[in-house]
């Protein structure tokens, strides 16, 4: 971790007296503690030798400050000092950039998971078609069995009503990232077993998808995640539209088609 000397930072932030600046540091340490961030990991007390005149030297108190500590110190400084005001503005901009960057990562991960689920759904549709589930209504029932297994008996339409999702929209377009991954896993396991065990017939394939969906649900419950209690996420179409406004990378372009 990078550290900066508080003695050196003091002048840059417009403070002339160590006594005044050390009080700002103490306030910053209290603020960190209130945020459940261990001050000792970011504010390390130390000493340094300084020249005080005619070649004489004296040992003085100092702190090694992490990047986070510098941020908290600036936030607790005297905003009437121009350097402090500038530092606060700088950190505000950097924080916003970080937030935007984090949001982009989250949204991209969700878009990728949605596309992966579509691919898995298309694959299982081809697999079950060859083994007896051919009519659209039969495949809709098969998918609903999957949803019931994953969501504790709730059907697709039940979830749409609970989450205020339009009837004609796909439930997965409002899923969280963890739900998308859970659905993908349950259906991928079902495809694997249907092919590997050569399962034939509608009832046996429905039993298989239910078993795998319940197994996936139990794994989520073991980690404290209750699928039906998860809140609906922003419409994936709106996410795509927003991401289009940002110049997409080559890897993102497919997601926005």
C-alpha positions as CSV (number, residue, x, y, z in Angstrom):
1,X,0.0,0.0,0.0
2,X,1.2,3.5,-0.8
3,X,1.7,6.0,2.1
4,X,2.3,9.7,2.3
5,X,3.9,11.7,5.1
6,X,1.5,13.8,7.0
7,X,4.2,16.4,7.6
8,X,4.7,16.8,3.8
9,X,0.9,16.8,3.2
10,X,0.4,19.5,5.8
11,X,1.9,22.3,3.8
12,X,0.2,21.1,0.6
13,X,-3.2,21.5,2.3
14,X,-2.5,25.0,3.6
15,X,-1.6,24.2,7.2
16,X,1.5,25.9,8.8
17,X,1.3,24.5,12.3
18,X,1.6,20.7,13.1
19,X,-0.6,21.2,16.2
20,X,-3.5,22.3,14.0
21,X,-3.0,19.7,11.3
22,X,-2.6,16.9,13.8
23,X,-6.1,17.7,15.2
24,X,-7.5,17.3,11.6
25,X,-5.8,13.9,11.5
26,X,-7.4,12.9,14.8
27,X,-10.8,13.9,13.5
28,X,-10.2,11.9,10.4
29,X,-9.3,8.8,12.5
30,X,-12.5,9.1,14.5
31,X,-14.5,9.4,11.3
32,X,-12.9,6.3,10.0
33,X,-13.6,4.4,13.1
34,X,-17.3,5.4,12.9
35,X,-17.3,3.9,9.4
36,X,-16.0,0.6,10.7
37,X,-12.7,1.2,8.9
38,X,-9.7,0.3,11.1
39,X,-7.7,3.6,11.5
40,X,-4.4,1.7,12.2
41,X,-4.5,0.3,8.7
42,X,-4.5,3.8,7.2
43,X,-3.0,6.1,9.8
44,X,0.3,4.8,11.0
45,X,2.1,6.8,13.7
46,X,5.8,7.3,13.2
47,X,8.5,9.8,13.8
48,X,11.0,11.6,11.6
49,X,14.1,13.7,12.0
50,X,13.9,17.3,10.8
51,X,16.5,20.1,10.6
52,X,15.6,23.0,12.9
53,X,18.4,25.5,12.2
54,X,22.2,25.7,12.1
55,X,22.3,22.0,11.2
56,X,20.5,21.0,14.4
57,X,18.1,18.1,14.2
58,X,15.0,17.1,16.1
59,X,12.8,14.1,16.2
60,X,9.1,15.0,15.6
61,X,5.8,13.1,15.3
62,X,4.4,12.1,11.9
63,X,1.9,9.8,10.3
64,X,2.1,7.6,7.3
65,X,-1.2,8.2,5.5
66,X,-2.8,5.8,3.0
67,X,-4.7,7.2,-0.1
68,X,-7.9,6.6,1.8
69,X,-6.5,8.5,4.9
70,X,-5.5,11.4,2.7
71,X,-9.1,11.5,1.4
72,X,-10.6,11.5,4.9
73,X,-8.1,14.1,6.1
74,X,-9.2,16.4,3.3
75,X,-12.8,15.9,4.1
76,X,-12.2,16.9,7.7
77,X,-10.0,19.9,6.9
78,X,-10.9,23.6,7.0
79,X,-12.8,24.1,3.8
80,X,-12.1,27.8,3.9
81,X,-8.5,27.0,3.0
82,X,-8.2,27.0,-0.8
83,X,-6.0,23.8,-0.9
84,X,-8.5,21.9,1.3
85,X,-11.4,23.0,-0.9
86,X,-9.5,22.0,-4.0
87,X,-8.7,18.6,-2.5
88,X,-12.3,18.0,-1.5
89,X,-13.4,18.8,-5.1
90,X,-10.7,16.5,-6.5
91,X,-11.8,13.6,-4.3
92,X,-15.4,14.2,-5.1
93,X,-14.6,13.9,-8.8
94,X,-12.5,10.8,-8.3
95,X,-15.2,9.2,-6.1
96,X,-17.8,9.9,-8.8
97,X,-15.6,8.4,-11.5
98,X,-15.1,5.3,-9.3
99,X,-18.9,5.0,-8.8
100,X,-19.5,5.3,-12.5
101,X,-16.8,2.7,-13.2
102,X,-18.2,0.3,-10.6
103,X,-21.7,0.7,-12.1
104,X,-20.4,-0.1,-15.6
105,X,-18.8,-3.3,-14.3
106,X,-22.0,-4.4,-12.6
107,X,-24.2,-3.6,-15.6
108,X,-21.8,-5.3,-18.0
109,X,-21.7,-8.5,-15.8
110,X,-25.6,-8.5,-15.7
111,X,-25.8,-8.1,-19.5
112,X,-23.3,-10.9,-20.0
113,X,-25.2,-13.2,-17.6
114,X,-28.5,-12.4,-19.5
115,X,-27.0,-13.3,-22.8
116,X,-25.5,-16.5,-21.4
117,X,-28.9,-17.5,-20.0
118,X,-30.5,-16.9,-23.5
119,X,-27.9,-19.2,-25.0
120,X,-28.5,-21.9,-22.4
121,X,-32.3,-21.6,-22.9
122,X,-31.9,-22.0,-26.6
123,X,-29.7,-25.1,-26.1
124,X,-32.1,-26.8,-23.8
125,X,-35.0,-26.1,-26.0
126,X,-33.2,-27.9,-28.9
127,X,-32.3,-30.8,-26.6
128,X,-35.9,-31.4,-25.2
129,X,-37.4,-30.9,-28.6
130,X,-35.6,-34.0,-29.8
131,X,-36.9,-36.0,-26.8
132,X,-40.6,-35.2,-26.7
133,X,-41.3,-31.5,-25.8
134,X,-42.2,-30.0,-29.1
135,X,-45.2,-27.7,-28.7
136,X,-44.6,-24.1,-27.5
137,X,-47.1,-24.6,-24.7
138,X,-45.2,-27.7,-23.6
139,X,-41.9,-25.9,-23.5
140,X,-43.6,-23.0,-21.6
141,X,-44.8,-25.5,-19.0
142,X,-41.3,-27.0,-18.8
143,X,-39.7,-23.6,-18.1
144,X,-42.4,-22.9,-15.5
145,X,-41.6,-26.1,-13.7
146,X,-38.0,-24.7,-13.6
147,X,-39.2,-21.4,-12.1
148,X,-41.3,-23.2,-9.5
149,X,-38.4,-25.3,-8.4
150,X,-36.1,-22.3,-8.1
151,X,-38.6,-20.0,-6.4
152,X,-40.3,-22.2,-3.9
153,X,-43.4,-23.1,-5.8
154,X,-44.1,-19.7,-7.3
155,X,-45.0,-19.7,-11.0
156,X,-43.7,-17.2,-13.6
157,X,-46.9,-15.2,-13.6
158,X,-46.9,-15.1,-9.8
159,X,-43.5,-13.6,-9.8
160,X,-44.4,-11.1,-12.5
161,X,-47.4,-9.9,-10.5
162,X,-45.3,-9.7,-7.3
163,X,-42.6,-7.7,-9.0
164,X,-44.9,-5.6,-11.2
165,X,-43.4,-6.9,-14.4
166,X,-45.4,-6.6,-17.6
167,X,-47.0,-9.9,-18.6
168,X,-45.5,-9.8,-22.1
169,X,-41.9,-9.2,-20.8
170,X,-39.4,-12.0,-19.9
171,X,-39.0,-12.4,-16.2
172,X,-35.3,-12.7,-16.6
173,X,-35.1,-9.2,-18.0
174,X,-35.6,-8.0,-14.5
175,X,-33.5,-10.6,-12.7
176,X,-30.5,-9.8,-10.5
177,X,-27.1,-11.1,-11.6
178,X,-27.3,-13.9,-9.0
179,X,-30.7,-15.0,-10.3
180,X,-29.5,-15.1,-13.9
181,X,-26.5,-17.2,-12.9
182,X,-28.7,-19.5,-10.8
183,X,-31.1,-20.1,-13.7
184,X,-28.2,-20.7,-16.1
185,X,-26.7,-23.3,-13.7
186,X,-30.0,-25.1,-13.1
187,X,-30.7,-25.3,-16.9
188,X,-27.1,-26.2,-17.8
189,X,-27.2,-29.1,-15.3
190,X,-30.6,-30.2,-16.7
191,X,-29.2,-30.2,-20.3
192,X,-26.1,-32.2,-19.2
193,X,-28.2,-34.8,-17.4
194,X,-30.8,-35.2,-20.1
195,X,-28.1,-35.8,-22.7
196,X,-25.8,-37.8,-20.5
197,X,-28.6,-40.1,-19.1
198,X,-30.5,-40.1,-22.4
199,X,-33.7,-39.0,-20.6
200,X,-36.8,-39.2,-22.9
201,X,-40.4,-38.1,-22.5
202,X,-42.0,-34.9,-21.2
203,X,-42.7,-36.1,-17.6
204,X,-39.1,-37.4,-17.0
205,X,-37.5,-34.2,-18.4
206,X,-39.8,-32.0,-16.3
207,X,-38.8,-34.0,-13.2
208,X,-35.1,-33.5,-14.1
209,X,-35.5,-29.7,-14.4
210,X,-37.4,-29.5,-11.2
211,X,-34.8,-31.5,-9.3
212,X,-31.9,-29.4,-10.6
213,X,-33.8,-26.1,-9.9
214,X,-34.5,-27.2,-6.3
215,X,-30.9,-28.2,-5.8
216,X,-29.8,-24.7,-7.1
217,X,-32.4,-23.1,-4.8
218,X,-31.1,-25.0,-1.8
219,X,-27.6,-23.8,-2.6
220,X,-28.8,-20.2,-2.6
221,X,-30.7,-20.7,0.7
222,X,-27.7,-22.2,2.3
223,X,-25.9,-18.9,1.6
224,X,-28.8,-16.8,2.9
225,X,-30.2,-15.9,-0.5
226,X,-34.0,-16.3,-0.9
227,X,-34.7,-16.0,-4.6
228,X,-38.3,-15.0,-4.4
229,X,-37.4,-12.2,-1.9
230,X,-34.9,-10.6,-4.2
231,X,-36.1,-7.2,-5.5
232,X,-36.6,-6.7,-9.3
233,X,-33.8,-5.0,-11.1
234,X,-33.9,-2.3,-13.7
235,X,-35.3,-3.3,-17.0
236,X,-32.4,-4.9,-19.0
237,X,-33.5,-2.9,-22.1
238,X,-32.9,0.4,-20.3
239,X,-29.5,-0.8,-19.1
240,X,-28.6,-1.7,-22.8
241,X,-29.8,1.7,-23.9
242,X,-27.7,3.5,-21.3
243,X,-24.6,1.5,-22.1
244,X,-25.0,2.4,-25.8
245,X,-24.4,6.0,-24.9
246,X,-20.9,5.0,-23.7
247,X,-18.5,4.0,-26.5
248,X,-18.6,0.2,-26.2
249,X,-15.5,-2.0,-26.3
250,X,-15.4,-4.8,-28.8
251,X,-16.3,-7.3,-26.1
252,X,-19.4,-5.2,-25.1
253,X,-20.7,-4.6,-28.6
254,X,-22.3,-8.0,-28.8
255,X,-24.2,-7.4,-25.6
256,X,-25.8,-4.2,-27.0
257,X,-27.0,-5.6,-30.3
